[in-house]
Amino acid sequence: MGILRSGFSFTVGTIFGVYLAQNYNVPNIRKLANSGLVIAKHIEENYRKPKKRDDDFD
């Protein structure tokens, strides 16, 4: 009974997702995630603490 129940919910979810994608302007999640990663990398590089130098042992 578990396979039928999970298969039914998967099928209904897929059909609903296709309907939404065809009739509404749904954002591209992969593009949104990639732009978020680029922004996060940029912020990390700009605000990272400078590395300590090993020249202190003179």
PDBQT receptor file of N, H, CA, C and O in Angstrom, charges set to zero:
ATOM      1  N   MET A   1       0.830  -1.204   0.000  1.00  0.00    +0.000 N 
ATOM      2  CA  MET A   1       0.000   0.000   0.000  1.00  0.00    +0.000 C 
ATOM      3  C   MET A   1       0.864   1.253   0.000  1.00  0.00    +0.000 C 
ATOM      4  O   MET A   1       0.429   2.299  -0.482  1.00  0.00    +0.000 OA
ATOM      5  N   GLY A   2       2.093   1.166   0.538  1.00  0.00    +0.000 N 
ATOM      6  H   GLY A   2       2.447   0.317   0.930  1.00  0.00    +0.000 HD
ATOM      7  CA  GLY A   2       2.965   2.328   0.621  1.00  0.00    +0.000 C 
ATOM      8  C   GLY A   2       3.428   2.804  -0.749  1.00  0.00    +0.000 C 
ATOM      9  O   GLY A   2       3.560   4.004  -0.986  1.00  0.00    +0.000 OA
ATOM     10  N   ILE A   3       3.674   1.852  -1.654  1.00  0.00    +0.000 N 
ATOM     11  H   ILE A   3       3.566   0.877  -1.462  1.00  0.00    +0.000 HD
ATOM     12  CA  ILE A   3       4.128   2.223  -2.996  1.00  0.00    +0.000 C 
ATOM     13  C   ILE A   3       3.016   2.946  -3.751  1.00  0.00    +0.000 C 
ATOM     14  O   ILE A   3       3.277   3.924  -4.452  1.00  0.00    +0.000 OA
ATOM     15  N   LEU A   4       1.796   2.478  -3.614  1.00  0.00    +0.000 N 
ATOM     16  H   LEU A   4       1.584   1.684  -3.045  1.00  0.00    +0.000 HD
ATOM     17  CA  LEU A   4       0.681   3.148  -4.291  1.00  0.00    +0.000 C 
ATOM     18  C   LEU A   4       0.474   4.556  -3.750  1.00  0.00    +0.000 C 
ATOM     19  O   LEU A   4       0.230   5.492  -4.512  1.00  0.00    +0.000 OA
ATOM     20  N   ARG A   5       0.570   4.700  -2.449  1.00  0.00    +0.000 N 
ATOM     21  H   ARG A   5       0.768   3.940  -1.830  1.00  0.00    +0.000 HD
ATOM     22  CA  ARG A   5       0.349   6.004  -1.828  1.00  0.00    +0.000 C 
ATOM     23  C   ARG A   5       1.454   6.989  -2.235  1.00  0.00    +0.000 C 
ATOM     24  O   ARG A   5       1.162   8.129  -2.596  1.00  0.00    +0.000 OA
ATOM     25  N   SER A   6       2.713   6.556  -2.177  1.00  0.00    +0.000 N 
ATOM     26  H   SER A   6       2.950   5.630  -1.884  1.00  0.00    +0.000 HD
ATOM     27  CA  SER A   6       3.809   7.451  -2.550  1.00  0.00    +0.000 C 
ATOM     28  C   SER A   6       3.812   7.704  -4.054  1.00  0.00    +0.000 C 
ATOM     29  O   SER A   6       4.130   8.810  -4.493  1.00  0.00    +0.000 OA
ATOM     30  N   GLY A   7       3.465   6.699  -4.846  1.00  0.00    +0.000 N 
ATOM     31  H   GLY A   7       3.207   5.801  -4.490  1.00  0.00    +0.000 HD
ATOM     32  CA  GLY A   7       3.386   6.882  -6.296  1.00  0.00    +0.000 C 
ATOM     33  C   GLY A   7       2.284   7.853  -6.677  1.00  0.00    +0.000 C 
ATOM     34  O   GLY A   7       2.448   8.662  -7.591  1.00  0.00    +0.000 OA
ATOM     35  N   PHE A   8       1.170   7.773  -5.982  1.00  0.00    +0.000 N 
ATOM     36  H   PHE A   8       1.037   7.116  -5.240  1.00  0.00    +0.000 HD
ATOM     37  CA  PHE A   8       0.059   8.688  -6.255  1.00  0.00    +0.000 C 
ATOM     38  C   PHE A   8       0.448  10.128  -5.928  1.00  0.00    +0.000 C 
ATOM     39  O   PHE A   8       0.176  11.036  -6.713  1.00  0.00    +0.000 OA
ATOM     40  N   SER A   9       1.083  10.341  -4.774  1.00  0.00    +0.000 N 
ATOM     41  H   SER A   9       1.304   9.603  -4.137  1.00  0.00    +0.000 HD
ATOM     42  CA  SER A   9       1.459  11.708  -4.406  1.00  0.00    +0.000 C 
ATOM     43  C   SER A   9       2.544  12.239  -5.334  1.00  0.00    +0.000 C 
ATOM     44  O   SER A   9       2.548  13.428  -5.652  1.00  0.00    +0.000 OA
ATOM     45  N   PHE A  10       3.464  11.386  -5.774  1.00  0.00    +0.000 N 
ATOM     46  H   PHE A  10       3.461  10.420  -5.516  1.00  0.00    +0.000 HD
ATOM     47  CA  PHE A  10       4.489  11.815  -6.723  1.00  0.00    +0.000 C 
ATOM     48  C   PHE A  10       3.860  12.224  -8.053  1.00  0.00    +0.000 C 
ATOM     49  O   PHE A  10       4.235  13.242  -8.634  1.00  0.00    +0.000 OA
ATOM     50  N   THR A  11       2.906  11.431  -8.531  1.00  0.00    +0.000 N 
ATOM     51  H   THR A  11       2.601  10.604  -8.059  1.00  0.00    +0.000 HD
ATOM     52  CA  THR A  11       2.237  11.730  -9.796  1.00  0.00    +0.000 C 
ATOM     53  C   THR A  11       1.436  13.021  -9.711  1.00  0.00    +0.000 C 
ATOM     54  O   THR A  11       1.493  13.846 -10.623  1.00  0.00    +0.000 OA
ATOM     55  N   VAL A  12       0.698  13.202  -8.635  1.00  0.00    +0.000 N 
ATOM     56  H   VAL A  12       0.652  12.532  -7.894  1.00  0.00    +0.000 HD
ATOM     57  CA  VAL A  12      -0.090  14.423  -8.459  1.00  0.00    +0.000 C 
ATOM     58  C   VAL A  12       0.837  15.632  -8.365  1.00  0.00    +0.000 C 
ATOM     59  O   VAL A  12       0.540  16.679  -8.941  1.00  0.00    +0.000 OA
ATOM     60  N   GLY A  13       1.940  15.507  -7.657  1.00  0.00    +0.000 N 
ATOM     61  H   GLY A  13       2.181  14.657  -7.189  1.00  0.00    +0.000 HD
ATOM     62  CA  GLY A  13       2.900  16.604  -7.548  1.00  0.00    +0.000 C 
ATOM     63  C   GLY A  13       3.532  16.953  -8.882  1.00  0.00    +0.000 C 
ATOM     64  O   GLY A  13       3.720  18.129  -9.193  1.00  0.00    +0.000 OA
ATOM     65  N   THR A  14       3.857  15.949  -9.665  1.00  0.00    +0.000 N 
ATOM     66  H   THR A  14       3.704  14.993  -9.413  1.00  0.00    +0.000 HD
ATOM     67  CA  THR A  14       4.439  16.182 -10.988  1.00  0.00    +0.000 C 
ATOM     68  C   THR A  14       3.450  16.887 -11.901  1.00  0.00    +0.000 C 
ATOM     69  O   THR A  14       3.812  17.843 -12.585  1.00  0.00    +0.000 OA
ATOM     70  N   ILE A  15       2.222  16.431 -11.918  1.00  0.00    +0.000 N 
ATOM     71  H   ILE A  15       1.928  15.654 -11.361  1.00  0.00    +0.000 HD
ATOM     72  CA  ILE A  15       1.191  17.055 -12.765  1.00  0.00    +0.000 C 
ATOM     73  C   ILE A  15       0.948  18.494 -12.330  1.00  0.00    +0.000 C 
ATOM     74  O   ILE A  15       0.810  19.381 -13.173  1.00  0.00    +0.000 OA
ATOM     75  N   PHE A  16       0.894  18.734 -11.034  1.00  0.00    +0.000 N 
ATOM     76  H   PHE A  16       1.006  18.014 -10.349  1.00  0.00    +0.000 HD
ATOM     77  CA  PHE A  16       0.695  20.084 -10.519  1.00  0.00    +0.000 C 
ATOM     78  C   PHE A  16       1.882  20.979 -10.883  1.00  0.00    +0.000 C 
ATOM     79  O   PHE A  16       1.690  22.140 -11.245  1.00  0.00    +0.000 OA
ATOM     80  N   GLY A  17       3.110  20.450 -10.791  1.00  0.00    +0.000 N 
ATOM     81  H   GLY A  17       3.266  19.507 -10.497  1.00  0.00    +0.000 HD
ATOM     82  CA  GLY A  17       4.293  21.213 -11.159  1.00  0.00    +0.000 C 
ATOM     83  C   GLY A  17       4.321  21.574 -12.634  1.00  0.00    +0.000 C 
ATOM     84  O   GLY A  17       4.700  22.687 -12.996  1.00  0.00    +0.000 OA
ATOM     85  N   VAL A  18       3.925  20.647 -13.477  1.00  0.00    +0.000 N 
ATOM     86  H   VAL A  18       3.617  19.742 -13.183  1.00  0.00    +0.000 HD
ATOM     87  CA  VAL A  18       3.868  20.921 -14.915  1.00  0.00    +0.000 C 
ATOM     88  C   VAL A  18       2.817  21.989 -15.204  1.00  0.00    +0.000 C 
ATOM     89  O   VAL A  18       3.044  22.884 -16.018  1.00  0.00    +0.000 OA
ATOM     90  N   TYR A  19       1.686  21.897 -14.549  1.00  0.00    +0.000 N 
ATOM     91  H   TYR A  19       1.501  21.170 -13.888  1.00  0.00    +0.000 HD
ATOM     92  CA  TYR A  19       0.632  22.897 -14.726  1.00  0.00    +0.000 C 
ATOM     93  C   TYR A  19       1.126  24.288 -14.329  1.00  0.00    +0.000 C 
ATOM     94  O   TYR A  19       0.910  25.262 -15.050  1.00  0.00    +0.000 OA
ATOM     95  N   LEU A  20       1.792  24.368 -13.174  1.00  0.00    +0.000 N 
ATOM     96  H   LEU A  20       1.968  23.577 -12.589  1.00  0.00    +0.000 HD
ATOM     97  CA  LEU A  20       2.305  25.667 -12.722  1.00  0.00    +0.000 C 
ATOM     98  C   LEU A  20       3.353  26.224 -13.682  1.00  0.00    +0.000 C 
ATOM     99  O   LEU A  20       3.346  27.415 -13.993  1.00  0.00    +0.000 OA
ATOM    100  N   ALA A  21       4.250  25.362 -14.149  1.00  0.00    +0.000 N 
ATOM    101  H   ALA A  21       4.256  24.394 -13.896  1.00  0.00    +0.000 HD
ATOM    102  CA  ALA A  21       5.322  25.816 -15.032  1.00  0.00    +0.000 C 
ATOM    103  C   ALA A  21       4.773  26.319 -16.365  1.00  0.00    +0.000 C 
ATOM    104  O   ALA A  21       5.338  27.240 -16.956  1.00  0.00    +0.000 OA
ATOM    105  N   GLN A  22       3.691  25.731 -16.839  1.00  0.00    +0.000 N 
ATOM    106  H   GLN A  22       3.233  24.983 -16.359  1.00  0.00    +0.000 HD
ATOM    107  CA  GLN A  22       3.124  26.140 -18.117  1.00  0.00    +0.000 C 
ATOM    108  C   GLN A  22       2.272  27.394 -18.016  1.00  0.00    +0.000 C 
ATOM    109  O   GLN A  22       2.216  28.179 -18.962  1.00  0.00    +0.000 OA
ATOM    110  N   ASN A  23       1.611  27.595 -16.890  1.00  0.00    +0.000 N 
ATOM    111  H   ASN A  23       1.656  26.957 -16.121  1.00  0.00    +0.000 HD
ATOM    112  CA  ASN A  23       0.644  28.677 -16.792  1.00  0.00    +0.000 C 
ATOM    113  C   ASN A  23       1.105  29.890 -15.988  1.00  0.00    +0.000 C 
ATOM    114  O   ASN A  23       0.457  30.936 -16.023  1.00  0.00    +0.000 OA
ATOM    115  N   TYR A  24       2.206  29.762 -15.272  1.00  0.00    +0.000 N 
ATOM    116  H   TYR A  24       2.732  28.912 -15.244  1.00  0.00    +0.000 HD
ATOM    117  CA  TYR A  24       2.679  30.864 -14.443  1.00  0.00    +0.000 C 
ATOM    118  C   TYR A  24       4.163  31.090 -14.681  1.00  0.00    +0.000 C 
ATOM    119  O   TYR A  24       4.866  30.203 -15.166  1.00  0.00    +0.000 OA
ATOM    120  N   ASN A  25       4.632  32.279 -14.338  1.00  0.00    +0.000 N 
ATOM    121  H   ASN A  25       4.061  32.999 -13.944  1.00  0.00    +0.000 HD
ATOM    122  CA  ASN A  25       6.040  32.611 -14.508  1.00  0.00    +0.000 C 
ATOM    123  C   ASN A  25       6.802  32.138 -13.270  1.00  0.00    +0.000 C 
ATOM    124  O   ASN A  25       6.978  32.893 -12.314  1.00  0.00    +0.000 OA
ATOM    125  N   VAL A  26       7.247  30.893 -13.296  1.00  0.00    +0.000 N 
ATOM    126  H   VAL A  26       7.104  30.279 -14.073  1.00  0.00    +0.000 HD
ATOM    127  CA  VAL A  26       7.947  30.278 -12.177  1.00  0.00    +0.000 C 
ATOM    128  C   VAL A  26       9.439  30.558 -12.342  1.00  0.00    +0.000 C 
ATOM    129  O   VAL A  26       9.979  30.316 -13.421  1.00  0.00    +0.000 OA
ATOM    130  N   PRO A  27      10.127  31.059 -11.310  1.00  0.00    +0.000 N 
ATOM    131  CA  PRO A  27      11.561  31.346 -11.442  1.00  0.00    +0.000 C 
ATOM    132  C   PRO A  27      12.375  30.064 -11.586  1.00  0.00    +0.000 C 
ATOM    133  O   PRO A  27      12.000  29.009 -11.076  1.00  0.00    +0.000 OA
ATOM    134  N   ASN A  28      13.499  30.180 -12.294  1.00  0.00    +0.000 N 
ATOM    135  H   ASN A  28      13.804  31.038 -12.709  1.00  0.00    +0.000 HD
ATOM    136  CA  ASN A  28      14.408  29.058 -12.465  1.00  0.00    +0.000 C 
ATOM    137  C   ASN A  28      15.239  28.925 -11.188  1.00  0.00    +0.000 C 
ATOM    138  O   ASN A  28      16.062  29.790 -10.887  1.00  0.00    +0.000 OA
ATOM    139  N   ILE A  29      15.026  27.852 -10.444  1.00  0.00    +0.000 N 
ATOM    140  H   ILE A  29      14.357  27.149 -10.688  1.00  0.00    +0.000 HD
ATOM    141  CA  ILE A  29      15.665  27.668  -9.147  1.00  0.00    +0.000 C 
ATOM    142  C   ILE A  29      17.172  27.493  -9.297  1.00  0.00    +0.000 C 
ATOM    143  O   ILE A  29      17.932  28.009  -8.477  1.00  0.00    +0.000 OA
ATOM    144  N   ARG A  30      17.616  26.783 -10.315  1.00  0.00    +0.000 N 
ATOM    145  H   ARG A  30      16.999  26.364 -10.980  1.00  0.00    +0.000 HD
ATOM    146  CA  ARG A  30      19.051  26.572 -10.509  1.00  0.00    +0.000 C 
ATOM    147  C   ARG A  30      19.763  27.890 -10.774  1.00  0.00    +0.000 C 
ATOM    148  O   ARG A  30      20.843  28.130 -10.235  1.00  0.00    +0.000 OA
ATOM    149  N   LYS A  31      19.167  28.747 -11.601  1.00  0.00    +0.000 N 
ATOM    150  H   LYS A  31      18.290  28.552 -12.039  1.00  0.00    +0.000 HD
ATOM    151  CA  LYS A  31      19.768  30.049 -11.896  1.00  0.00    +0.000 C 
ATOM    152  C   LYS A  31      19.786  30.922 -10.643  1.00  0.00    +0.000 C 
ATOM    153  O   LYS A  31      20.762  31.629 -10.391  1.00  0.00    +0.000 OA
ATOM    154  N   LEU A  32      18.727  30.876  -9.872  1.00  0.00    +0.000 N 
ATOM    155  H   LEU A  32      17.934  30.302 -10.077  1.00  0.00    +0.000 HD
ATOM    156  CA  LEU A  32      18.635  31.644  -8.634  1.00  0.00    +0.000 C 
ATOM    157  C   LEU A  32      19.682  31.174  -7.620  1.00  0.00    +0.000 C 
ATOM    158  O   LEU A  32      20.310  31.997  -6.953  1.00  0.00    +0.000 OA
ATOM    159  N   ALA A  33      19.872  29.866  -7.502  1.00  0.00    +0.000 N 
ATOM    160  H   ALA A  33      19.362  29.197  -8.043  1.00  0.00    +0.000 HD
ATOM    161  CA  ALA A  33      20.864  29.321  -6.573  1.00  0.00    +0.000 C 
ATOM    162  C   ALA A  33      22.274  29.674  -7.017  1.00  0.00    +0.000 C 
ATOM    163  O   ALA A  33      23.115  30.013  -6.184  1.00  0.00    +0.000 OA
ATOM    164  N   ASN A  34      22.547  29.602  -8.316  1.00  0.00    +0.000 N 
ATOM    165  H   ASN A  34      21.864  29.327  -8.993  1.00  0.00    +0.000 HD
ATOM    166  CA  ASN A  34      23.881  29.938  -8.802  1.00  0.00    +0.000 C 
ATOM    167  C   ASN A  34      24.213  31.408  -8.575  1.00  0.00    +0.000 C 
ATOM    168  O   ASN A  34      25.341  31.734  -8.206  1.00  0.00    +0.000 OA
ATOM    169  N   SER A  35      23.260  32.289  -8.786  1.00  0.00    +0.000 N 
ATOM    170  H   SER A  35      22.343  32.024  -9.086  1.00  0.00    +0.000 HD
ATOM    171  CA  SER A  35      23.515  33.705  -8.545  1.00  0.00    +0.000 C 
ATOM    172  C   SER A  35      23.721  33.962  -7.052  1.00  0.00    +0.000 C 
ATOM    173  O   SER A  35      24.525  34.818  -6.684  1.00  0.00    +0.000 OA
ATOM    174  N   GLY A  36      23.019  33.247  -6.200  1.00  0.00    +0.000 N 
ATOM    175  H   GLY A  36      22.366  32.552  -6.499  1.00  0.00    +0.000 HD
ATOM    176  CA  GLY A  36      23.225  33.370  -4.761  1.00  0.00    +0.000 C 
ATOM    177  C   GLY A  36      24.614  32.906  -4.348  1.00  0.00    +0.000 C 
ATOM    178  O   GLY A  36      25.239  33.523  -3.485  1.00  0.00    +0.000 OA
ATOM    179  N   LEU A  37      25.111  31.817  -4.957  1.00  0.00    +0.000 N 
ATOM    180  H   LEU A  37      24.603  31.316  -5.658  1.00  0.00    +0.000 HD
ATOM    181  CA  LEU A  37      26.457  31.338  -4.651  1.00  0.00    +0.000 C 
ATOM    182  C   LEU A  37      27.521  32.333  -5.104  1.00  0.00    +0.000 C 
ATOM    183  O   LEU A  37      28.519  32.533  -4.412  1.00  0.00    +0.000 OA
ATOM    184  N   VAL A  38      27.311  32.956  -6.261  1.00  0.00    +0.000 N 
ATOM    185  H   VAL A  38      26.500  32.794  -6.823  1.00  0.00    +0.000 HD
ATOM    186  CA  VAL A  38      28.265  33.948  -6.756  1.00  0.00    +0.000 C 
ATOM    187  C   VAL A  38      28.317  35.140  -5.810  1.00  0.00    +0.000 C 
ATOM    188  O   VAL A  38      29.399  35.643  -5.505  1.00  0.00    +0.000 OA
ATOM    189  N   ILE A  39      27.178  35.588  -5.350  1.00  0.00    +0.000 N 
ATOM    190  H   ILE A  39      26.299  35.180  -5.597  1.00  0.00    +0.000 HD
ATOM    191  CA  ILE A  39      27.132  36.717  -4.419  1.00  0.00    +0.000 C 
ATOM    192  C   ILE A  39      27.793  36.337  -3.093  1.00  0.00    +0.000 C 
ATOM    193  O   ILE A  39      28.526  37.141  -2.518  1.00  0.00    +0.000 OA
ATOM    194  N   ALA A  40      27.540  35.120  -2.603  1.00  0.00    +0.000 N 
ATOM    195  H   ALA A  40      26.944  34.467  -3.071  1.00  0.00    +0.000 HD
ATOM    196  CA  ALA A  40      28.141  34.680  -1.342  1.00  0.00    +0.000 C 
ATOM    197  C   ALA A  40      29.661  34.591  -1.461  1.00  0.00    +0.000 C 
ATOM    198  O   ALA A  40      30.372  34.984  -0.536  1.00  0.00    +0.000 OA
ATOM    199  N   LYS A  41      30.169  34.084  -2.579  1.00  0.00    +0.000 N 
ATOM    200  H   LYS A  41      29.592  33.765  -3.331  1.00  0.00    +0.000 HD
ATOM    201  CA  LYS A  41      31.619  34.006  -2.783  1.00  0.00    +0.000 C 
ATOM    202  C   LYS A  41      32.228  35.398  -2.845  1.00  0.00    +0.000 C 
ATOM    203  O   LYS A  41      33.309  35.629  -2.303  1.00  0.00    +0.000 OA
ATOM    204  N   HIS A  42      31.554  36.310  -3.491  1.00  0.00    +0.000 N 
ATOM    205  H   HIS A  42      30.676  36.122  -3.931  1.00  0.00    +0.000 HD
ATOM    206  CA  HIS A  42      32.046  37.688  -3.593  1.00  0.00    +0.000 C 
ATOM    207  C   HIS A  42      32.128  38.339  -2.210  1.00  0.00    +0.000 C 
ATOM    208  O   HIS A  42      33.119  38.994  -1.890  1.00  0.00    +0.000 OA
ATOM    209  N   ILE A  43      31.102  38.160  -1.405  1.00  0.00    +0.000 N 
ATOM    210  H   ILE A  43      30.297  37.628  -1.666  1.00  0.00    +0.000 HD
ATOM    211  CA  ILE A  43      31.090  38.729  -0.057  1.00  0.00    +0.000 C 
ATOM    212  C   ILE A  43      32.180  38.084   0.798  1.00  0.00    +0.000 C 
ATOM    213  O   ILE A  43      32.862  38.772   1.557  1.00  0.00    +0.000 OA
ATOM    214  N   GLU A  44      32.342  36.777   0.677  1.00  0.00    +0.000 N 
ATOM    215  H   GLU A  44      31.788  36.218   0.061  1.00  0.00    +0.000 HD
ATOM    216  CA  GLU A  44      33.362  36.087   1.461  1.00  0.00    +0.000 C 
ATOM    217  C   GLU A  44      34.762  36.574   1.100  1.00  0.00    +0.000 C 
ATOM    218  O   GLU A  44      35.585  36.795   1.988  1.00  0.00    +0.000 OA
ATOM    219  N   GLU A  45      35.038  36.742  -0.182  1.00  0.00    +0.000 N 
ATOM    220  H   GLU A  45      34.369  36.562  -0.904  1.00  0.00    +0.000 HD
ATOM    221  CA  GLU A  45      36.359  37.199  -0.606  1.00  0.00    +0.000 C 
ATOM    222  C   GLU A  45      36.630  38.631  -0.154  1.00  0.00    +0.000 C 
ATOM    223  O   GLU A  45      37.770  38.962   0.174  1.00  0.00    +0.000 OA
ATOM    224  N   ASN A  46      35.623  39.473  -0.130  1.00  0.00    +0.000 N 
ATOM    225  H   ASN A  46      34.697  39.204  -0.397  1.00  0.00    +0.000 HD
ATOM    226  CA  ASN A  46      35.820  40.865   0.255  1.00  0.00    +0.000 C 
ATOM    227  C   ASN A  46      35.968  41.059   1.757  1.00  0.00    +0.000 C 
ATOM    228  O   ASN A  46      36.685  41.963   2.185  1.00  0.00    +0.000 OA
ATOM    229  N   TYR A  47      35.318  40.245   2.560  1.00  0.00    +0.000 N 
ATOM    230  H   TYR A  47      34.735  39.510   2.211  1.00  0.00    +0.000 HD
ATOM    231  CA  TYR A  47      35.317  40.449   4.004  1.00  0.00    +0.000 C 
ATOM    232  C   TYR A  47      36.125  39.404   4.773  1.00  0.00    +0.000 C 
ATOM    233  O   TYR A  47      36.026  39.334   5.998  1.00  0.00    +0.000 OA
ATOM    234  N   ARG A  48      36.915  38.600   4.082  1.00  0.00    +0.000 N 
ATOM    235  H   ARG A  48      36.996  38.657   3.087  1.00  0.00    +0.000 HD
ATOM    236  CA  ARG A  48      37.736  37.586   4.734  1.00  0.00    +0.000 C 
ATOM    237  C   ARG A  48      38.895  38.252   5.466  1.00  0.00    +0.000 C 
ATOM    238  O   ARG A  48      39.466  39.231   4.986  1.00  0.00    +0.000 OA
ATOM    239  N   LYS A  49      39.236  37.711   6.629  1.00  0.00    +0.000 N 
ATOM    240  H   LYS A  49      38.772  36.916   7.019  1.00  0.00    +0.000 HD
ATOM    241  CA  LYS A  49      40.380  38.237   7.366  1.00  0.00    +0.000 C 
ATOM    242  C   LYS A  49      41.645  37.960   6.563  1.00  0.00    +0.000 C 
ATOM    243  O   LYS A  49      41.759  36.915   5.922  1.00  0.00    +0.000 OA
ATOM    244  N   PRO A  50      42.594  38.890   6.594  1.00  0.00    +0.000 N 
ATOM    245  CA  PRO A  50      43.850  38.627   5.885  1.00  0.00    +0.000 C 
ATOM    246  C   PRO A  50      44.620  37.502   6.565  1.00  0.00    +0.000 C 
ATOM    247  O   PRO A  50      44.566  37.340   7.784  1.00  0.00    +0.000 OA
ATOM    248  N   LYS A  51      45.340  36.729   5.752  1.00  0.00    +0.000 N 
ATOM    249  H   LYS A  51      45.384  36.861   4.762  1.00  0.00    +0.000 HD
ATOM    250  CA  LYS A  51      46.118  35.626   6.305  1.00  0.00    +0.000 C 
ATOM    251  C   LYS A  51      47.297  36.168   7.089  1.00  0.00    +0.000 C 
ATOM    252  O   LYS A  51      47.872  37.201   6.747  1.00  0.00    +0.000 OA
ATOM    253  N   LYS A  52      47.647  35.447   8.154  1.00  0.00    +0.000 N 
ATOM    254  H   LYS A  52      47.180  34.607   8.431  1.00  0.00    +0.000 HD
ATOM    255  CA  LYS A  52      48.787  35.857   8.964  1.00  0.00    +0.000 C 
ATOM    256  C   LYS A  52      50.070  35.547   8.209  1.00  0.00    +0.000 C 
ATOM    257  O   LYS A  52      50.173  34.527   7.526  1.00  0.00    +0.000 OA
ATOM    258  N   ARG A  53      51.038  36.429   8.338  1.00  0.00    +0.000 N 
ATOM    259  H   ARG A  53      50.955  37.257   8.893  1.00  0.00    +0.000 HD
ATOM    260  CA  ARG A  53      52.329  36.209   7.695  1.00  0.00    +0.000 C 
ATOM    261  C   ARG A  53      53.225  35.401   8.626  1.00  0.00    +0.000 C 
ATOM    262  O   ARG A  53      53.104  35.501   9.847  1.00  0.00    +0.000 OA
ATOM    263  N   ASP A  54      54.104  34.618   8.067  1.00  0.00    +0.000 N 
ATOM    264  H   ASP A  54      54.203  34.536   7.076  1.00  0.00    +0.000 HD
ATOM    265  CA  ASP A  54      55.066  33.857   8.851  1.00  0.00    +0.000 C 
ATOM    266  C   ASP A  54      56.355  34.635   9.039  1.00  0.00    +0.000 C 
ATOM    267  O   ASP A  54      57.340  34.075   9.520  1.00  0.00    +0.000 OA
ATOM    268  N   ASP A  55      56.378  35.921   8.671  1.00  0.00    +0.000 N 
ATOM    269  H   ASP A  55      55.578  36.376   8.280  1.00  0.00    +0.000 HD
ATOM    270  CA  ASP A  55      57.575  36.757   8.788  1.00  0.00    +0.000 C 
ATOM    271  C   ASP A  55      57.786  37.264  10.211  1.00  0.00    +0.000 C 
ATOM    272  O   ASP A  55      58.754  37.985  10.454  1.00  0.00    +0.000 OA
ATOM    273  N   ASP A  56      56.927  36.917  11.151  1.00  0.00    +0.000 N 
ATOM    274  H   ASP A  56      56.141  36.331  10.953  1.00  0.00    +0.000 HD
ATOM    275  CA  ASP A  56      57.032  37.421  12.516  1.00  0.00    +0.000 C 
ATOM    276  C   ASP A  56      58.168  36.759  13.287  1.00  0.00    +0.000 C 
ATOM    277  O   ASP A  56      58.470  37.181  14.404  1.00  0.00    +0.000 OA
ATOM    278  N   PHE A  57      58.801  35.745  12.731  1.00  0.00    +0.000 N 
ATOM    279  H   PHE A  57      58.556  35.402  11.824  1.00  0.00    +0.000 HD
ATOM    280  CA  PHE A  57      59.847  35.005  13.426  1.00  0.00    +0.000 C 
ATOM    281  C   PHE A  57      61.250  35.488  13.085  1.00  0.00    +0.000 C 
ATOM    282  O   PHE A  57      62.193  34.702  13.168  1.00  0.00    +0.000 OA
ATOM    283  N   ASP A  58      61.424  36.751  12.704  1.00  0.00    +0.000 N 
ATOM    284  H   ASP A  58      60.658  37.390  12.636  1.00  0.00    +0.000 HD
ATOM    285  CA  ASP A  58      62.741  37.292  12.334  1.00  0.00    +0.000 C 
ATOM    286  C   ASP A  58      63.645  37.410  13.496  1.00  0.00    +0.000 C 
ATOM    287  O   ASP A  58      64.786  37.848  13.349  1.00  0.00    +0.000 OA
TER     288      ASP A  58
